[in-house]
Amino acid sequence: MFDEQKVPNATLNDLEPKLWKRFKTLISPADDQEFLEKLKLITRDEDNKIYPTVSGILMASEAPESFLPSAYIQAVRYRYTERNAARQQDGKTKVEVHLENGMEKRGEK
């Protein structure tokens, strides 16, 4: 997969801990390298050398454009819980979130 490929001109130091540590939970591996490998943010080559992956650079680098100038992250948001293209929202749709009696109510603008 493209996102799991190594970025050969990047090093582990190019991944910013403040950007990837937010994904750690109580059940995550304590060892940082093991955690990064589990999330596929780093990989090892045939010589066991560690490299950030494309995902690692896009999610945890302060300057991903310096390694992957034409790469981007595309995210899709759906109304409700059903994955249906008719309910797909684009990035220009504004969604307001209100809490009423502890329940979330959403309204589109």
Secondary structure in CASP SS format (residue, H / E / C, confidence):
PFRMAT SS
TARGET T0000
AUTHOR 0000-0000-0000
METHOD secondary structure of the structure
MODEL  1
M C 1.00
F H 1.00
D H 1.00
E H 1.00
Q C 1.00
K E 1.00
V C 1.00
P C 1.00
N C 1.00
A C 1.00
T C 1.00
L H 1.00
N H 1.00
D H 1.00
L C 1.00
E C 1.00
P H 1.00
K H 1.00
L H 1.00
W H 1.00
K H 1.00
R H 1.00
F H 1.00
K C 1.00
T C 1.00
L C 1.00
I C 1.00
S C 1.00
P C 1.00
A C 1.00
D C 1.00
D H 1.00
Q H 1.00
E H 1.00
F H 1.00
L H 1.00
E H 1.00
K H 1.00
L C 1.00
K C 1.00
L C 1.00
I E 1.00
T E 1.00
R E 1.00
D C 1.00
E C 1.00
D C 1.00
N C 1.00
K C 1.00
I E 1.00
Y E 1.00
P E 1.00
T E 1.00
V H 1.00
S H 1.00
G H 1.00
I H 1.00
L H 1.00
M H 1.00
A H 1.00
S C 1.00
E C 1.00
A C 1.00
P H 1.00
E H 1.00
S H 1.00
F C 1.00
L C 1.00
P C 1.00
S C 1.00
A C 1.00
Y C 1.00
I C 1.00
Q C 1.00
A C 1.00
V C 1.00
R E 1.00
Y E 1.00
R C 1.00
Y C 1.00
T C 1.00
E C 1.00
R C 1.00
N C 1.00
A H 1.00
A H 1.00
R H 1.00
Q E 1.00
Q E 1.00
D C 1.00
G C 1.00
K C 1.00
T C 1.00
K C 1.00
V E 1.00
E E 1.00
V E 1.00
H E 1.00
L E 1.00
E E 1.00
N C 1.00
G C 1.00
M E 1.00
E E 1.00
K E 1.00
R E 1.00
G E 1.00
E E 1.00
K C 1.00
END
